[in-house]
Amino acid sequence: MIHAREDYNRIQDPAGKIPADEPVFLLRAQDQLACMAVAYYASLCEQAQSPAIAAKARGHADLMAAWPKKKLPDLPENL
């Protein structure tokens, strides 16, 4: 899998379900914008008639919003 950030390359897919050349994007709860992005994705899923995915995404957005430590998105200095 291809991460958007090199420092996330350590996050692996041990079951091999994600092809090596498939791009992935990871959002962390500490990113103060992440919960909004996931909530928007949930809304898009609802519009696309994917209620099960929408519900999971909305629940995850709520968990992310409740995460106590928040910061602006950033990159490590070496990237």
QUIVEN-V313370 format. One record per residue. RES is the residue in one small letter. NEAR is the number of other C-alpha atoms within 12 Angstrom. Layout:
res:RES near:NEAR
res:RES near:NEAR
This chain:
res:m near:24
res:i near:21
res:h near:22
res:a near:18
res:r near:21
res:e near:18
res:d near:16
res:y near:19
res:n near:17
res:r near:12
res:i near:17
res:q near:18
res:d near:16
res:p near:11
res:a near:9
res:g near:11
res:k near:11
res:i near:16
res:p near:15
res:a near:16
res:d near:12
res:e near:14
res:p near:14
res:v near:20
res:f near:18
res:l near:24
res:l near:23
res:r near:26
res:a near:26
res:q near:22
res:d near:25
res:q near:23
res:l near:22
res:a near:30
res:c near:28
res:m near:24
res:a near:25
res:v near:32
res:a near:26
res:y near:21
res:y near:25
res:a near:27
res:s near:23
res:l near:19
res:c near:20
res:e near:19
res:q near:13
res:a near:13
res:q near:13
res:s near:16
res:p near:17
res:a near:15
res:i near:21
res:a near:23
res:a near:22
res:k near:20
res:a near:27
res:r near:27
res:g near:19
res:h near:26
res:a near:30
res:d near:21
res:l near:20
res:m near:26
res:a near:24
res:a near:18
res:w near:19
res:p near:12
res:k near:13
res:k near:18
res:k near:15
res:l near:13
res:p near:15
res:d near:16
res:l near:14
res:p near:10
res:e near:8
res:n near:8
res:l near:10
